[in-house]
Amino acid sequence: MQLHDWCFNRLSRQLMNIILFCLMVLLMVTPCHAASHQKDTLVIGKISHNPKKHYQYLKPMAKYVAERMTDLGIEKIKIRLAKSKEHLADLLQQGEVDWVTETPVAAAYLNEVAGAEILLRKWKKGVAQYHTVFFSLSGQGIDRLEDLKGRVIALEDPASTSAFYAPANALIQRGLKLVRLDSARDEPPANAVGFVFSREEINIATLVHKGVVDAGAFSSDDWVKDDHLPKKYREDFEIFHRTPDMVRALEIVRQDLDPKIRQRLSEILLDANANPAAAPVLRAYQRTAKFDQLTEDQKQSIYNLRNMIKAVDQAVVW
């Protein structure tokens, strides 16, 4: 073999080895969606700013489902709590979360960003639908949304459907500008509605009742719950606006979840409606009355909420 042929062959082998090495590195660092967590484990996730509270109501349902999937190789269920809808979308894309219980707005976002799909409707707190109520102390001269200009409203958190996106959208639709404030005691712009996040429904009610903010907004469910709105507060408040009804809550799964696991999960949850053994589990799972199926058109209407999400995110002055 001539010298130049020997050199060429040697260089070719070295180049091939480099290419193979690079491919091996890529395989090691590229996320594997289907195998990013143990195959014997199903992971349920939720957006949470109160991990202790959410873990307590997720755990009984997780245990109930795991016990009914052993023949499919599922031995346990883990709970993953995400700090935001963006974080939860990342976990779904990476295959780190399989099943999510969340709001319609979260479902729309997770579908668009991570391809997550609606499995079932959840009758959270006994209802299939709910709406947002805007309220203030009686006699404050707030009778309509436009009266909030130059005032401050307390909302829950940036992931909430009923206590952020729905009320923010209602205000934007009336041509009002929303500006986030650092503190509830900050002065809002005269030509805009100032808002603050208070993290919990009871905090919203308390801020309004103490006169720290001018109004609050949360779900019609929260309006009738004494631990979210004490009766003595409610008697001093008046509702000045309601939004249209929307789906209360949803069970969501990642797009590439094993079809057998997905089908079994659906069957377990639907069967829980009439299973006496599931009664305490459903009660712990945010007082769920039952699960039912939505039509494809109903699912699509929820996915279309992504347009509202974009409109709000773009309009709000953060």
Residue pairs with C-beta under 8 A, 6 or more apart in sequence:
1 9
31 93
31 94
31 95
32 95
33 93
33 94
33 95
33 254
33 256
34 95
34 256
34 258
35 95
36 94
36 95
36 96
37 43
37 78
37 95
37 96
39 73
40 73
40 74
40 75
40 76
41 74
41 75
41 76
41 77
41 78
42 62
42 65
42 66
42 69
42 74
42 76
42 77
42 78
42 98
42 99
42 261
42 265
43 77
43 78
43 79
43 80
43 96
43 97
43 98
43 99
44 58
44 61
44 62
44 77
44 78
44 79
44 80
44 97
44 98
44 99
44 100
44 101
45 79
45 80
45 81
45 82
45 88
45 91
45 92
45 97
45 99
45 100
46 54
46 58
46 79
46 81
46 82
46 88
46 100
46 101
46 102
47 81
47 82
47 83
47 84
47 85
47 87
47 88
47 102
47 106
47 159
48 54
48 81
48 82
48 83
49 83
49 157
49 199
50 199
50 200
51 81
54 81
55 79
55 81
56 284
57 284
57 285
57 286
58 79
58 101
58 285
59 79
60 280
60 281
60 284
60 285
61 281
61 284
61 285
62 77
62 78
62 79
63 77
64 268
64 272
64 278
64 281
65 77
65 265
65 268
65 269
66 74
66 75
66 76
66 77
68 264
68 268
69 261
69 264
69 265
69 268
72 260
72 261
72 264
74 261
80 91
80 96
80 97
82 88
82 91
82 97
84 158
84 159
85 106
85 109
85 110
85 159
86 113
88 97
88 100
88 102
88 106
88 110
89 109
89 110
89 113
89 114
89 116
90 114
91 97
92 100
92 110
92 114
92 115
92 116
92 254
93 113
93 114
93 115
95 254
95 256
97 254
98 253
98 254
98 257
98 261
99 119
99 251
99 252
99 253
99 254
99 257
99 265
100 106
100 110
100 116
100 251
100 252
100 253
101 122
101 249
101 250
101 251
101 252
101 285
102 110
102 249
102 250
102 252
103 159
103 160
103 161
103 162
103 249
103 250
104 161
104 246
104 247
104 249
104 250
104 302
104 305
105 159
105 160
105 161
105 165
105 166
105 305
105 308
105 309
106 159
106 161
106 252
107 116
107 118
107 250
107 252
107 302
107 303
107 305
108 302
108 303
108 304
108 305
108 306
108 308
108 309
109 306
109 309
110 116
110 252
111 117
111 118
111 303
111 306
112 303
112 306
114 254
114 255
115 254
115 255
115 256
116 252
116 253
116 254
116 255
117 252
117 253
117 254
117 255
117 299
118 250
118 251
118 252
118 294
118 299
118 302
118 303
119 250
119 251
119 252
119 253
119 262
119 265
119 266
119 269
120 250
120 251
120 266
120 269
120 270
120 291
120 292
120 293
120 294
121 128
121 247
121 248
121 249
121 250
121 251
121 291
121 292
121 293
121 294
122 248
122 249
122 250
122 251
122 286
122 288
122 291
123 248
123 249
123 288
123 289
123 290
123 291
123 292
124 221
124 248
124 249
124 286
124 287
124 288
125 221
125 248
125 286
125 287
125 288
126 287
126 288
126 289
127 221
127 248
127 289
128 247
128 248
128 292
129 245
129 246
129 247
129 248
130 162
130 219
130 220
130 221
130 245
130 246
130 248
131 162
131 166
131 219
131 220
131 242
131 243
131 244
131 245
131 246
132 162
132 163
132 166
132 167
132 170
132 217
132 218
132 219
132 220
132 242
132 243
133 217
133 218
133 219
133 220
133 223
133 239
133 241
133 242
134 145
134 153
134 167
134 170
134 215
134 216
134 217
134 239
134 240
134 241
134 242
135 208
135 215
135 216
135 217
135 223
135 237
135 238
135 239
135 240
136 142
136 208
136 214
136 215
136 216
136 237
136 238
136 240
137 208
137 209
137 211
137 236
137 237
137 238
138 236
138 237
138 238
140 214
141 147
142 148
142 151
142 214
142 215
142 240
143 240
144 240
144 241
145 170
145 171
145 174
145 176
145 240
145 241
146 174
146 176
147 240
148 171
148 176
148 193
148 214
148 215
149 176
149 190
149 191
149 192
149 193
150 188
150 189
150 190
150 191
150 192
150 193
151 188
151 193
151 194
151 213
151 214
151 215
152 181
152 184
152 186
152 188
152 193
152 194
152 195
152 196
152 213
152 214
152 215
153 167
153 193
153 194
153 195
153 196
153 213
153 214
153 215
153 216
153 217
154 184
154 195
154 196
154 197
154 198
154 203
154 204
154 207
154 208
154 213
154 215
154 216
154 217
155 163
155 164
155 167
155 168
155 195
155 196
155 197
155 198
155 204
155 216
155 217
155 218
156 163
156 164
156 197
156 198
156 199
156 200
156 201
156 204
156 218
157 163
157 164
157 197
157 199
158 164
158 197
160 218
161 246
162 217
162 218
162 219
162 220
162 222
162 246
163 201
163 204
163 217
163 218
163 219
163 222
164 197
164 312
165 305
165 308
165 309
165 312
166 217
166 243
166 246
167 217
167 243
168 178
168 195
168 312
168 315
168 316
169 243
169 308
169 311
169 312
170 241
170 243
171 178
171 193
172 178
172 311
172 312
172 315
176 192
176 193
177 189
177 191
177 192
177 193
177 315
177 317
178 192
178 193
178 195
178 315
178 316
178 317
179 188
179 189
179 192
179 193
179 194
179 195
179 316
179 317
180 194
180 195
180 196
180 197
180 316
180 317
180 318
181 188
181 194
181 195
181 196
183 196
184 196
184 198
184 207
184 212
184 213
185 212
186 194
186 196
187 194
188 194
192 317
196 207
196 213
198 204
198 207
201 218
201 222
201 225
201 228
201 229
202 227
202 228
202 229
202 230
204 216
204 217
204 218
205 216
205 228
205 229
205 230
205 233
206 233
207 213
207 216
208 214
208 215
208 216
208 233
208 237
209 233
209 236
209 237
215 240
218 228
220 242
221 248
222 228
222 229
223 229
223 234
223 239
229 237
247 294
247 298
247 302
249 286
250 302
251 265
251 269
251 291
253 262
253 265
269 291
270 291
270 292
270 293
271 278
272 278
272 281
272 282
272 290
272 291
273 290
273 291
282 288
282 289
282 290
294 302
